Every structure is written in C-alpha cells, then in structure tokens.
C-alpha cells in the first residue's frame, strides 16, 4: 500500500523554500496546479536529492540528461506542485514508477 504525501507547491530555492521528500528510496510526481496535468514522475534511491535535479544549475543538484525537463519545471515553478511516496527499497520504487507509468502517462515520460 502506497502512502503519498499531500500535493504541495514545488519549492523555490531562491526563496529558501524546502522540499519535503524521502531521504531514502521513493517515487515523486509533479503536476500543473491549474490543470492537474501530470508533468513528470521519477524515482531514486534518495528521492529528495533526485528531485533537486529537476531544477537547472546552480539551483538544482545532481545530473539530468534532459535539459528540456529542467527548463520546463523552472519556467513553470509557480504552477508546479508535487507529492512523493517513500518505498522500502529502490527496487520497490522502480516497480511503483513502472506501474504508474503504464496507467497514467505524463507530459515528460521517464
């Protein structure tokens, strides 16, 4: 059984806002606030750190091979909200992400 956080505005690091996500394995989803369209989802062995890579440098951390995704999140930051779900293992996170991708596609597929 998955336990998701409530949807919350995606934090803006320029305003010293913070991200509430698992420090261990987990899955996250981003959506547009006004339309509720799913923008993207992902998973990581450190979910919070992986989510910080959704912003372009120097605001974001980590690496991404999709600059378009980072630019989209940053350009629409005021209209993006997120939620996350902690998982026991990275394998569980990958499985949950794959299951969700089958049933609910996103604007940016992973």
matplotlib code that plots the C-alpha trace (Angstrom):
import matplotlib.pyplot as plt

x = [0.0, 1.4, 1.3, 1.7, 2.3, -0.3, 0.2, 2.3, 3.8, 7.2, 9.7, 11.6, 15.2, 15.6, 13.1, 14.8, 11.7, 12.2, 11.4, 9.5, 10.5, 12.1, 15.8, 15.7, 14.1, 10.9, 8.8, 7.7, 5.2, 4.9, 1.7, 0.5, -1.6, -4.3, -5.0, -3.8, -2.0, 0.9, 4.1, 6.6, 7.3, 10.5, 12.2, 15.5, 17.4, 17.5, 14.2, 14.8, 18.2, 16.8, 14.0, 16.5, 18.0, 14.7, 16.0, 18.8, 22.2, 23.1, 19.7, 19.5, 21.8, 22.8, 22.6, 19.9, 20.2, 17.1, 17.6, 14.2, 12.6, 14.7, 13.8, 10.1, 10.0, 11.9, 9.9, 6.6, 7.8, 4.9, 2.4, 4.0, 3.1, 4.5, 3.9, 6.1, 5.9, 8.6, 9.5, 11.3, 13.9, 15.0, 13.6, 10.2, 10.5, 11.3, 8.4, 5.9, 7.2, 6.8, 3.3, 2.2, 3.8, 1.7, -1.6, -1.0, 1.3, 3.0, 3.9, 7.6, 7.9, 10.8]
y = [0.0, 3.3, 6.3, 9.5, 13.0, 15.6, 17.7, 20.8, 23.7, 22.8, 24.8, 27.7, 27.6, 31.3, 31.9, 29.4, 27.1, 23.5, 20.1, 17.5, 14.1, 10.8, 10.8, 7.2, 5.3, 6.8, 8.0, 11.5, 13.1, 16.7, 18.2, 21.6, 23.1, 24.7, 21.8, 18.9, 17.5, 15.2, 16.7, 14.0, 11.3, 9.7, 7.6, 7.5, 5.8, 9.2, 10.7, 14.2, 14.5, 13.2, 15.8, 18.6, 17.7, 18.9, 22.4, 23.8, 24.6, 26.3, 25.9, 22.2, 19.4, 16.1, 15.4, 15.1, 14.2, 16.1, 19.9, 20.4, 18.9, 21.1, 24.2, 23.3, 22.9, 26.1, 28.2, 26.9, 26.7, 28.9, 26.5, 23.2, 21.0, 17.7, 14.7, 11.8, 8.3, 6.6, 3.0, 0.2, -0.4, 1.1, -1.9, -1.2, 2.4, 1.3, -1.1, 1.5, 4.0, 1.4, 0.6, 4.2, 4.9, 2.2, 3.5, 7.3, 8.8, 12.1, 15.1, 14.0, 10.2, 8.7]
z = [0.0, -1.0, 1.3, -0.7, 0.8, 0.1, -3.1, -2.2, -4.2, -5.6, -3.5, -5.0, -3.7, -4.5, -1.6, 0.7, 0.5, 1.4, -0.2, 1.8, 0.3, 1.4, 2.0, 1.0, -1.9, -3.2, -6.1, -6.9, -9.2, -10.5, -11.9, -13.1, -10.4, -12.5, -14.9, -12.7, -15.7, -14.7, -15.9, -14.8, -12.3, -11.2, -8.6, -6.8, -4.1, -2.4, -3.6, -2.2, -3.8, -7.1, -7.1, -6.6, -10.0, -11.6, -11.4, -13.6, -12.1, -9.9, -8.2, -8.7, -7.7, -9.4, -13.1, -15.7, -19.3, -20.2, -20.1, -21.5, -18.4, -16.1, -18.0, -18.1, -14.3, -13.7, -16.1, -14.6, -11.0, -9.6, -11.2, -10.3, -7.3, -6.2, -4.0, -3.0, -1.7, 0.4, -0.6, 1.3, -1.4, -4.7, -6.4, -4.9, -6.1, -9.7, -9.6, -8.4, -11.0, -13.8, -12.7, -12.6, -16.0, -17.5, -16.1, -16.0, -18.7, -18.1, -20.3, -19.9, -19.9, -18.0]

ax = plt.figure().add_subplot(projection="3d")
ax.plot(x, y, z, "-o")
ax.set_aspect("equal")
plt.show()
